[in-house]
Amino acid sequence: MKLLTVILSITAMVVLVTLGTVSAGLASRELSAAFVDPDENGSAVVFWTVPPVVLPVSSGSRHQRRLLSSCLFLLTAQQFSFQAAEVQQETTANCAMQARHARASGLELSEIYAVLAFEHLAAGDLVGVDRMLRHSVTLAPTDLAMIVYRIRIGFLAFSPQELTQNGGLLERELPVLIGSGRGVTVAASLYAQVPDLRPIVDRIADALPALDRQRFLDALRREIRG
């Protein structure tokens, strides 16, 4: 059991590194909050740990998306797991507070439920994680930045076997990545670096139109060549 835990931790780390390489680019439009600079990880940590303003922030949907996206950028980053426990707890709590405030304001944003999924993960509630991620998918099924965030949270919460089972998270998310001109690079990286995902990626790729399937194969060749 200990060995399995180590293997799953290594798998999750590989995925976080792989997805971390692309998430900043995919999410750049969402990560430009006026007073949170997610390109400087330290600034985001300081903001969400010791906020310079009273939380939760009341604002329109566009700014709420930016705030919550900065949370997701921070919470799902590989470096976050190396922060002190108090920093992780405070950041998670403040981000969840902002998400609940946005929801109470009448907003239905995919980012809200992804942040709340992370809160459930921190509490060890995997049923809650799955429920929140599913809700997030229904609100933004084709948003590449959100897909990347949801996959990162999924790998922190579940094993590759759970993620790839019928109805699992990756069965919902991977078709969009593989069939997308921008997301196909992410899918190819996952295919090359996480062998457990290859059967489901093969199945999804085989069902694609010929042009999309060829695009995925080309991306995979580039990934293998480095």
Backbone torsions as a table, in degrees:
resi	resn	phi	psi	omega
1	MET	NA	-40.3	179.0
2	LYS	-64.0	-41.3	178.7
3	LEU	-62.7	-42.2	179.0
4	LEU	-61.2	-41.1	179.0
5	THR	-61.3	-42.2	179.3
6	VAL	-63.7	-44.2	-179.4
7	ILE	-61.6	-44.3	179.9
8	LEU	-65.1	-36.5	178.1
9	SER	-64.4	-41.4	178.3
10	ILE	-64.3	-42.7	178.0
11	THR	-59.4	-46.4	179.3
12	ALA	-61.7	-39.3	179.9
13	MET	-64.3	-42.5	178.0
14	VAL	-59.9	-43.7	-179.4
15	VAL	-64.4	-42.7	-179.4
16	LEU	-62.8	-40.6	177.7
17	VAL	-64.6	-46.4	-179.3
18	THR	-60.1	-49.9	-177.6
19	LEU	-73.5	-29.7	178.7
20	GLY	-62.6	-30.2	-179.6
21	THR	-65.0	-31.2	-174.3
22	VAL	-107.1	-19.6	-171.0
23	SER	-65.8	-35.7	-178.4
24	ALA	-61.6	-42.6	179.4
25	GLY	-67.3	-44.4	-178.6
26	LEU	-65.3	-32.9	-173.2
27	ALA	-101.3	9.1	-171.2
28	SER	-55.9	-35.6	-178.5
29	ARG	-67.5	-22.7	-177.0
30	GLU	-94.8	-8.1	-169.4
31	LEU	-109.8	32.6	-177.2
32	SER	-116.6	38.4	178.4
33	ALA	-58.4	145.1	-171.2
34	ALA	-56.7	-35.6	-175.4
35	PHE	-122.8	17.7	174.0
36	VAL	-129.7	117.6	179.3
37	ASP	-104.9	95.1	-176.1
38	PRO	-69.5	-13.6	175.6
39	ASP	-71.9	-17.4	173.8
40	GLU	-113.0	97.5	-170.6
41	ASN	-54.7	-38.2	-178.7
42	GLY	-61.0	-38.5	-179.5
43	SER	-63.8	-42.1	179.1
44	ALA	-65.5	-40.5	178.2
45	VAL	-60.1	-46.3	-179.3
46	VAL	-62.4	-44.3	-178.6
47	PHE	-59.9	-48.0	-174.3
48	TRP	-83.0	-12.6	177.2
49	THR	-94.9	-45.5	178.5
50	VAL	-127.2	76.9	-172.2
51	PRO	-59.2	135.6	175.9
52	PRO	-78.8	-4.4	177.5
53	VAL	-130.1	164.7	178.9
54	VAL	-75.9	126.9	176.2
55	LEU	-96.7	148.2	1.1
56	PRO	-82.1	155.7	179.9
57	VAL	-86.1	131.3	175.4
58	SER	-96.4	126.3	-179.6
59	SER	-165.1	179.9	-179.9
60	GLY	-75.3	174.8	-174.1
61	SER	-62.1	-37.1	-178.2
62	ARG	-63.6	-45.9	179.8
63	HIS	-69.8	-35.8	176.6
64	GLN	-60.5	-41.4	178.2
65	ARG	-61.1	-41.6	-179.9
66	ARG	-65.2	-43.8	178.1
67	LEU	-59.9	-49.3	-176.7
68	LEU	-69.7	-31.7	175.6
69	SER	-66.6	-37.2	176.8
70	SER	-65.0	-34.9	174.1
71	CYS	-61.1	-49.3	-177.5
72	LEU	-63.5	-40.1	177.1
73	PHE	-56.8	-43.0	-177.4
74	LEU	-76.0	-49.0	-174.2
75	LEU	-64.1	-33.4	-175.7
76	THR	-96.2	0.8	179.3
77	ALA	-70.1	146.5	178.3
78	GLN	-57.1	-37.4	-176.0
79	GLN	-67.4	-21.8	-175.4
80	PHE	-62.0	-34.7	-178.8
81	SER	-66.3	-15.8	179.7
82	PHE	-94.9	-3.0	176.5
83	GLN	-71.3	157.5	176.6
84	ALA	-59.5	150.1	-176.9
85	ALA	-56.6	-39.6	-179.3
86	GLU	-64.8	-38.0	179.0
87	VAL	-65.5	-44.0	178.5
88	GLN	-61.1	-44.6	-177.9
89	GLN	-65.5	-44.8	-178.0
90	GLU	-66.8	-41.6	179.5
91	THR	-63.5	-46.7	179.8
92	THR	-61.4	-43.4	-178.6
93	ALA	-65.1	-43.0	-179.1
94	ASN	-68.4	-39.5	178.1
95	CYS	-65.4	-41.3	179.2
96	ALA	-65.8	-37.3	176.7
97	MET	-60.6	-43.4	179.2
98	GLN	-65.0	-39.8	179.3
99	ALA	-64.3	-44.2	179.9
100	ARG	-66.0	-36.1	177.6
101	HIS	-64.3	-43.2	178.8
102	ALA	-61.3	-41.4	179.1
103	ARG	-66.8	-41.7	179.7
104	ALA	-65.8	-23.2	178.3
105	SER	-78.1	-2.1	177.9
106	GLY	97.6	5.8	-179.8
107	LEU	-85.4	142.8	174.1
108	GLU	-121.1	90.4	-176.6
109	LEU	-116.2	140.0	177.1
110	SER	-57.4	-35.5	-178.3
111	GLU	-62.7	-34.9	179.7
112	ILE	-55.8	-49.4	-172.5
113	TYR	-77.4	-26.0	174.0
114	ALA	-68.8	-41.9	176.4
115	VAL	-63.3	-43.5	179.3
116	LEU	-66.4	-29.9	174.4
117	ALA	-62.0	-40.7	178.8
118	PHE	-66.2	-37.2	176.8
119	GLU	-61.5	-43.7	176.7
120	HIS	-62.4	-38.2	177.7
121	LEU	-61.5	-44.7	179.5
122	ALA	-61.9	-29.2	179.8
123	ALA	-87.8	-3.1	-179.3
124	GLY	79.0	16.1	-178.2
125	ASP	-96.7	88.4	-175.7
126	LEU	-73.1	-28.7	174.7
127	VAL	-62.9	-42.7	177.4
128	GLY	-64.9	-38.1	176.9
129	VAL	-58.0	-50.5	-178.3
130	ASP	-61.2	-42.3	-178.7
131	ARG	-63.7	-44.3	-179.5
132	MET	-67.5	-39.9	179.2
133	LEU	-64.8	-40.8	178.6
134	ARG	-61.7	-41.0	179.0
135	HIS	-65.3	-40.7	177.8
136	SER	-59.7	-41.3	179.6
137	VAL	-61.6	-42.8	-177.6
138	THR	-62.9	-29.1	-177.3
139	LEU	-85.7	-25.8	-179.3
140	ALA	-149.0	69.7	-174.5
141	PRO	-70.8	-18.9	-175.4
142	THR	-119.2	6.0	178.8
143	ASP	-76.3	112.0	-173.4
144	LEU	-63.6	-38.8	178.8
145	ALA	-61.5	-43.8	-179.6
146	MET	-68.7	-36.7	176.6
147	ILE	-58.6	-44.6	179.6
148	VAL	-61.7	-46.0	179.1
149	TYR	-61.1	-43.7	-178.1
150	ARG	-65.2	-39.1	178.2
151	ILE	-65.0	-40.0	179.2
152	ARG	-62.3	-44.1	177.4
153	ILE	-64.4	-40.5	179.1
154	GLY	-58.4	-43.4	-179.4
155	PHE	-71.3	-24.1	174.5
156	LEU	-74.1	-25.8	-173.6
157	ALA	-99.4	-35.4	-168.3
158	PHE	-127.2	161.6	176.3
159	SER	-78.8	159.4	175.7
160	PRO	-55.9	-35.4	-179.9
161	GLN	-64.0	-41.6	178.6
162	GLU	-68.1	-37.3	-177.4
163	LEU	-70.5	-29.0	-174.5
164	THR	-100.0	0.4	179.2
165	GLN	-69.8	164.0	178.9
166	ASN	-55.3	125.8	-178.1
167	GLY	83.3	0.1	-180.0
168	GLY	-72.6	170.8	-175.5
169	LEU	-56.0	-46.0	-174.0
170	LEU	-70.8	-27.9	176.0
171	GLU	-66.5	-26.5	177.6
172	ARG	-83.3	-34.3	-170.6
173	GLU	-95.9	-36.6	-172.7
174	LEU	-63.2	-37.0	179.5
175	PRO	-56.5	-36.2	179.0
176	VAL	-68.4	-43.3	179.5
177	LEU	-62.4	-48.9	-175.2
178	ILE	-66.3	-33.3	-178.3
179	GLY	-89.0	4.9	-176.8
180	SER	-105.8	142.2	178.5
181	GLY	-62.9	-34.1	179.5
182	ARG	-90.7	-40.5	-176.4
183	GLY	-74.1	-18.1	-177.0
184	VAL	-61.0	-29.7	177.8
185	THR	-64.6	-39.5	177.5
186	VAL	-63.7	-46.3	-179.4
187	ALA	-61.3	-40.9	179.4
188	ALA	-65.1	-39.4	178.0
189	SER	-63.7	-43.5	177.9
190	LEU	-63.0	-41.8	-179.7
191	TYR	-60.6	-43.9	-176.1
192	ALA	-72.2	-32.8	-170.2
193	GLN	-103.3	-17.4	-178.8
194	VAL	-125.3	90.2	-174.8
195	PRO	-55.8	-30.9	-178.9
196	ASP	-62.1	-20.0	-177.7
197	LEU	-87.7	-11.5	-170.7
198	ARG	-62.5	-40.4	179.9
199	PRO	-59.7	-43.1	-178.4
200	ILE	-72.2	-35.5	177.7
201	VAL	-65.6	-42.4	177.5
202	ASP	-58.0	-45.3	-177.6
203	ARG	-62.8	-42.7	-179.0
204	ILE	-70.3	-42.5	-178.7
205	ALA	-63.7	-38.2	-179.3
206	ASP	-63.6	-26.5	-177.9
207	ALA	-88.5	-2.5	-178.1
208	LEU	-77.8	157.7	169.5
209	PRO	-58.2	154.4	-173.7
210	ALA	-54.8	-40.9	-177.5
211	LEU	-64.9	-44.5	179.0
212	ASP	-66.2	-39.6	179.2
213	ARG	-63.1	-41.0	178.9
214	GLN	-66.1	-38.5	178.2
215	ARG	-62.1	-41.0	177.8
216	PHE	-64.5	-43.8	179.6
217	LEU	-62.4	-38.5	177.4
218	ASP	-64.3	-42.1	178.4
219	ALA	-64.5	-37.7	179.0
220	LEU	-65.9	-41.0	177.6
221	ARG	-61.9	-41.6	177.7
222	ARG	-62.9	-40.4	179.8
223	GLU	-64.2	-42.8	-179.2
224	ILE	-67.5	-38.6	178.6
225	ARG	-70.3	-22.7	-179.4
226	GLY	79.5	NA	NA
